[in-house]
Amino acid sequence: MDKELIAAVAAGIGLSASCGFRVFVPMLIASIAAKTGILPVQEGFQWLAGWPAIICFGTATVAEILAYYIPFIDNLLDTITTPMAVGAGTLLMTSVLPINNDMLKWITGFIVGGGAAATIQGGSVLTRLASSKFTAGTGNAVVATGEHAAAFGTSALSLFLPLIIAALVILAVIYLLSKFGKKLFGINKRKAVSD
């Protein structure tokens, strides 16, 4: 594998996974990074580096962050943002992949980027539900603050330490799937007891 592909995939995985914490934070950071030349985007995705995209993502980021501090609205937002996180993760992964075949690029973006975003988002949703249940929503602000920090931190580090962040994301996905996969997919490991 060439270095460009490895770096692009690693950065894409990190940015996509960040969409599981917040949808618009990684989009904003990717947009600014593309504008400054830190993040090379592929042909057809140059719009990410434009001022209209930066302004839109910046406005959406502020609104999203503030909304997560409103009790119980945050749980409603999880329902809305879950499919958006998958879409954003797919878009960010696809935008950096140096693959010439468009169908292969989008399929890879969806499976890898959308999958990473969905897994992290699933863990985030379960954490917020547990917080709502055990603290009557009072602990959700702490959860939201942690998610904001994770979204900003993971997004920024994905640009500068892509291989390390990609490895951490892959480990987190494996952990979340092993811990919560049974609940998310309705798998029951209990054996039937015979007479």
C-alpha positions, 0 to 999 in steps of 0.5 A, spaced: 500 500 500 502 506 498 503 512 504 498 516 501 492 511 501 494 509 508 494 516 511 488 518 507 484 512 510 487 513 517 485 520 517 478 518 514 477 513 519 478 518 525 474 524 522 468 519 521 468 516 528 468 523 530 461 524 527 459 519 532 460 524 537 458 530 534 455 530 526 458 537 525 464 538 529 468 533 524 465 536 518 467 543 520 474 541 522 475 537 515 472 543 512 477 548 515 483 543 514 481 542 507 481 550 506 488 550 509 491 545 505 492 540 511 487 535 509 487 533 501 480 532 499 479 528 492 476 531 486 469 533 487 469 534 494 473 541 493 466 544 496 468 542 503 474 547 502 469 553 501 467 559 505 460 557 504 461 550 507 465 553 513 460 558 515 454 552 514 458 547 518 460 552 523 453 555 524 451 548 525 456 546 530 454 551 535 447 549 534 448 542 535 453 543 541 448 548 545 442 543 543 446 537 547 445 541 553 438 542 553 435 536 558 431 530 554 432 534 547 439 531 547 436 524 547 431 526 541 437 529 538 440 522 538 435 519 534 435 525 529 443 525 529 444 517 528 443 517 521 446 524 520 452 521 523 452 515 518 452 520 512 457 525 515 462 519 516 461 516 509 462 523 506 468 524 510 471 518 508 469 518 501 472 525 500 479 523 502 479 516 499 484 516 493 480 511 489 478 512 482 472 508 481 466 512 484 462 506 486 468 503 490 469 509 493 462 510 496 461 503 498 468 503 502 466 510 505 459 507 507 462 501 510 468 504 513 466 511 515 459 510 516 460 504 520 465 507 524 460 513 525 455 508 527 458 504 532 461 510 536 454 513 535 451 507 538 456 507 544 454 515 545 447 513 545 447 508 550 451 512 555 446 518 554 440 513 555 444 510 562 445 517 564 438 519 563 436 513 567 440 513 573 441 521 574 434 523 571 438 527 565 442 531 570 448 528 568 447 528 561 451 535 561 457 532 563 456 526 558 455 532 552 461 536 555 465 529 554 462 528 547 464 535 545 471 534 547 472 527 544 469 530 537 474 536 537 480 532 540 479 526 535 477 530 529 484 534 530 488 529 532 486 525 526 489 530 521 496 530 525 496 523 528 492 519 523 495 512 524 494 512 532 487 515 532 485 510 526 488 504 531 484 507 537 478 508 533 478 500 531 480 498 538 474 502 540 469 499 535 471 492 537 470 494 544 463 497 543 461 491 538 463 486 543 460 489 549 454 492 546 453 488 540 448 483 543 444 489 545 444 492 539 443 486 534 438 483 539 443 477 540 442 472 546 447 468 548 443 464 554 443 457 552 436 453 553 436 449 559 434 442 557 430 437 562 
